[in-house]
Amino acid sequence: MNSSYYDFLGMPTGIEGGQPQGGFEVSIASNPCNGAVRLITGSSSQSTGMATLYDTSGRVAARTVFTPGDETVLEAREAGLYLVRVEVGDQVETRSVVVLE
């Protein structure tokens, strides 16, 4: 579907640009992974951020402070499904990750 064509017709598509709001971006380098959850973050902000890894029961498995633009590693001790919460300033992004070993 060509969103530009629908924009021309004045029809809403639900597609708004290609960039996250505020220029904040988070990706997981390898998902699933083997214990080391590698985050790649990008932000127009120069402030530090906080990355927290939660297990499925809501317990904090790992936490670290990082600088946007750098690669950040969170270590998961057990295999399973985790949620990664990344905060930079007042912006928050959450991703899920599967740890195999």
C-alpha positions as CSV (number, residue, x, y, z in Angstrom):
1,M,0.0,0.0,0.0
2,N,1.4,3.3,-1.0
3,S,0.8,5.7,1.9
4,S,1.7,8.7,-0.3
5,Y,-1.2,7.9,-2.6
6,Y,-3.6,7.7,0.3
7,D,-2.2,11.0,1.7
8,F,-3.0,12.6,-1.7
9,L,-6.6,11.4,-1.4
10,G,-6.8,12.7,2.2
11,M,-7.5,9.3,3.6
12,P,-6.0,8.3,7.0
13,T,-3.6,5.4,6.9
14,G,-2.3,5.1,10.5
15,I,1.2,5.5,9.1
16,E,2.9,8.6,10.5
17,G,6.4,9.2,9.2
18,G,9.1,6.7,9.9
19,Q,10.8,8.1,13.0
20,P,9.8,7.6,16.6
21,Q,8.5,10.6,18.5
22,G,11.2,12.7,20.0
23,G,14.0,11.0,18.0
24,F,14.3,8.1,20.6
25,E,15.0,4.7,19.2
26,V,15.8,1.3,20.8
27,S,16.7,-2.0,19.1
28,I,17.9,-5.4,20.4
29,A,20.9,-6.6,18.6
30,S,20.0,-10.3,18.7
31,N,16.6,-11.7,19.7
32,P,16.6,-14.4,20.8
33,C,19.9,-14.2,22.5
34,N,22.2,-16.3,24.8
35,G,22.2,-14.5,28.1
36,A,23.7,-11.1,27.0
37,V,20.9,-8.7,25.9
38,R,22.6,-6.1,23.7
39,L,20.7,-2.9,23.3
40,I,21.4,-0.3,20.7
41,T,19.9,3.1,21.5
42,G,19.8,6.3,19.6
43,S,18.5,9.7,20.8
44,S,18.9,13.3,20.0
45,S,19.3,13.8,23.7
46,Q,22.7,13.9,25.2
47,S,21.5,12.9,28.7
48,T,22.1,9.5,30.2
49,G,19.4,6.8,30.2
50,M,18.4,3.8,32.3
51,A,17.8,0.3,31.0
52,T,16.1,-2.3,33.2
53,L,15.5,-5.9,32.4
54,Y,12.4,-7.5,34.0
55,D,11.5,-11.2,34.2
56,T,7.9,-12.4,33.6
57,S,7.1,-12.1,37.3
58,G,8.1,-8.4,37.3
59,R,11.4,-8.8,39.2
60,V,14.3,-6.7,38.1
61,A,16.9,-9.0,36.6
62,A,19.4,-6.3,35.6
63,R,19.7,-2.6,35.5
64,T,22.3,-0.2,34.0
65,V,22.8,3.5,33.2
66,F,23.9,4.2,29.6
67,T,24.6,7.0,27.2
68,P,22.4,7.0,24.1
69,G,24.3,6.0,21.0
70,D,26.4,3.4,22.8
71,E,25.8,-0.3,22.9
72,T,24.5,-1.5,26.3
73,V,24.6,-5.0,27.6
74,L,22.2,-6.5,30.2
75,E,23.0,-9.9,31.6
76,A,20.1,-12.4,32.1
77,R,21.0,-15.2,34.5
78,E,18.3,-17.7,33.3
79,A,16.5,-18.6,30.1
80,G,13.1,-17.1,29.5
81,L,11.1,-14.2,28.3
82,Y,12.1,-10.7,29.5
83,L,10.9,-7.1,29.1
84,V,13.5,-4.4,28.6
85,R,12.4,-0.9,29.7
86,V,14.6,1.9,28.4
87,E,14.2,5.4,29.8
88,V,15.8,8.6,28.4
89,G,14.6,11.8,30.0
90,D,10.8,11.6,30.0
91,Q,10.6,9.1,27.2
92,V,10.1,5.4,27.8
93,E,10.3,2.5,25.3
94,T,9.7,-1.2,26.2
95,R,10.8,-4.3,24.2
96,S,10.5,-8.0,24.8
97,V,13.4,-10.3,24.4
98,V,13.9,-14.1,24.6
99,V,16.9,-15.5,26.4
100,L,17.8,-19.1,25.3
101,E,20.6,-20.0,27.7
